[in-house]
Structure formats: C-alpha cells, structure tokens
Amino acid sequence: MMNDKVVPLHVPLHVETESPEERELFERMSNQPRIGDSRWRYNEQRQHEINRIAAVVRLSPTMSAESIATLLYDAGCQLPEPQGAA
C-alpha cells in the first residue's frame, strides 16, 4: 500500500490564482474612490470641468497655444497668480 497523504474534505486548499502584478492591480483598484465618496464627487466634478474646457479647446481653428489660450481666456478661464508675485 502506498503512503499517500489524504486531505480531509473539510480542509480548504489554498491555490495561488493571481500573479503579483494582478494583486497589485486589484489593490490599486480597491483604493479607487467609490460612488458617493467625497473623492469620487471631486473626481466627477473635476472631469466635468475638464470636459467643459476641452469643448472650448475644440473650437480653436488652429492648434497654436495662443489660439487655444485666447479661447480659454475669453471663456473665463484664468490662472491663479503665482505665490510671491507682487
């Protein structure tokens, strides 16, 4: 008779099913903001503003920085003054 090790049915077996890269990805995904979370609302508002700005940028007849900046300024976009500026 062979000396086979028998595992009882009530003992769960642990089998690795994910790579270290997958584990890292799942951990990053679990740290993402969830609907209703203040971080999620901030990201939603941020994305909404980015979409609005992008819509203005798409109106530019050229891809020049000055043309895009003019459209943004005319739409009301302004940058805060740098710290320490007089």
Backbone hydrogen bonds in HBPLUS format (Angstrom, degrees):
<---DONOR---> <-ACCEPTOR-->    atom                        ^
c    i                          cat <-CA-CA->   ^        H-A-AA   ^      H-
h    n   atom  resd res      DA  || num        DHA   H-A  angle D-A-AA Bond
n    s   type  num  typ     dist DA aas  dist angle  dist       angle   num
A0011-VAL N   A0008-PRO O   3.27 MM   3  5.78 168.6  2.29 115.9 119.3     1
A0023-ARG N   A0019-SER O   2.93 MM   4  6.23 162.6  1.96 156.8 161.7     2
A0024-GLU N   A0020-PRO O   2.98 MM   4  6.20 158.1  2.03 145.5 150.9     3
A0025-LEU N   A0021-GLU O   3.00 MM   4  6.25 157.6  2.05 146.1 152.2     4
A0026-PHE N   A0022-GLU O   2.86 MM   4  6.11 164.9  1.88 157.4 161.0     5
A0027-GLU N   A0023-ARG O   2.94 MM   4  6.15 153.5  2.01 148.2 155.5     6
A0028-ARG N   A0024-GLU O   2.97 MM   4  6.24 156.7  2.02 148.0 154.2     7
A0029-MET N   A0025-LEU O   2.87 MM   4  6.12 158.0  1.92 151.9 158.6     8
A0030-SER N   A0026-PHE O   2.93 MM   4  6.11 149.2  2.03 143.0 151.0     9
A0031-ASN N   A0028-ARG O   3.15 MM   3  5.23 141.5  2.30  98.0 109.1    10
A0032-GLN N   A0029-MET O   3.12 MM   3  5.31 163.1  2.15 107.1 112.0    11
A0037-ASP N   A0034-ARG O   2.85 MM   3  5.41 161.2  1.89 140.1 145.7    12
A0040-TRP N   A0037-ASP O   2.94 MM   3  5.10 120.0  2.31 100.2 115.7    13
A0041-ARG N   A0037-ASP O   2.98 MM   4  6.40 157.5  2.03 155.7 162.0    14
A0042-TYR N   A0038-SER O   2.91 MM   4  6.13 158.8  1.95 148.0 153.9    15
A0043-ASN N   A0039-ARG O   2.93 MM   4  6.13 161.7  1.96 146.1 150.9    16
A0044-GLU N   A0040-TRP O   2.79 MM   4  6.01 151.0  1.88 148.8 157.7    17
A0045-GLN N   A0041-ARG O   2.88 MM   4  6.10 163.1  1.90 152.2 156.1    18
A0046-ARG N   A0042-TYR O   2.81 MM   4  5.98 160.6  1.84 151.6 158.0    19
A0047-GLN N   A0043-ASN O   2.88 MM   4  6.00 162.6  1.91 144.8 149.3    20
A0048-HIS N   A0044-GLU O   2.98 MM   4  6.18 152.7  2.05 144.4 152.2    21
A0049-GLU N   A0045-GLN O   3.00 MM   4  6.29 159.2  2.04 152.0 156.4    22
A0050-ILE N   A0046-ARG O   2.91 MM   4  6.20 158.8  1.96 152.2 158.7    23
A0051-ASN N   A0047-GLN O   2.90 MM   4  6.10 156.3  1.96 148.0 154.0    24
A0052-ARG N   A0048-HIS O   3.03 MM   4  6.33 152.0  2.11 144.5 152.1    25
A0053-ILE N   A0049-GLU O   2.91 MM   4  6.18 161.5  1.94 154.1 158.8    26
A0054-ALA N   A0050-ILE O   2.86 MM   4  6.02 161.8  1.89 151.3 156.7    27
A0055-ALA N   A0051-ASN O   3.00 MM   4  6.20 145.9  2.12 141.5 150.0    28
A0056-VAL N   A0052-ARG O   3.28 MM   4  6.66 148.3  2.39 142.8 150.0    29
A0056-VAL N   A0053-ILE O   3.06 MM   3  5.22 121.2  2.42  99.3 113.5    30
A0057-VAL N   A0053-ILE O   2.97 MM   4  6.32 160.6  2.00 153.0 158.8    31
A0058-ARG N   A0054-ALA O   2.93 MM   4  6.14 150.2  2.02 147.4 154.6    32
A0059-LEU N   A0056-VAL O   3.01 MM   3  5.41 153.3  2.09 110.4 118.8    33
A0060-SER N   A0057-VAL O   3.07 MM   3  5.65 166.7  2.09 118.8 123.1    34
A0068-ILE N   A0064-SER O   3.15 MM   4  6.43 166.0  2.17 154.3 157.5    35
A0069-ALA N   A0065-ALA O   2.80 MM   4  5.92 161.6  1.83 151.2 157.3    36
A0070-THR N   A0066-GLU O   2.88 MM   4  5.97 154.8  1.94 144.9 151.4    37
A0071-LEU N   A0067-SER O   3.12 MM   4  6.38 161.7  2.15 146.5 150.7    38
A0072-LEU N   A0068-ILE O   2.98 MM   4  6.23 162.5  2.01 152.1 157.0    39
A0073-TYR N   A0069-ALA O   2.85 MM   4  6.02 160.6  1.89 150.5 156.1    40
A0074-ASP N   A0070-THR O   2.88 MM   4  6.03 165.8  1.90 153.1 157.2    41
A0075-ALA N   A0071-LEU O   2.98 MM   4  6.14 133.1  2.20 138.3 150.9    42
A0075-ALA N   A0072-LEU O   3.15 MM   3  5.01 128.6  2.43  90.8 104.7    43
A0077-CYS N   A0072-LEU O   2.95 MM   5  5.40 158.1  2.00 154.5 147.3    44
A0076-GLY N   A0073-TYR O   2.93 MM   3  5.16 158.5  1.97 107.9 114.5    45
A0085-ALA N   A0082-PRO O   3.18 MM   3  5.66 156.4  2.23 136.3 134.7    46
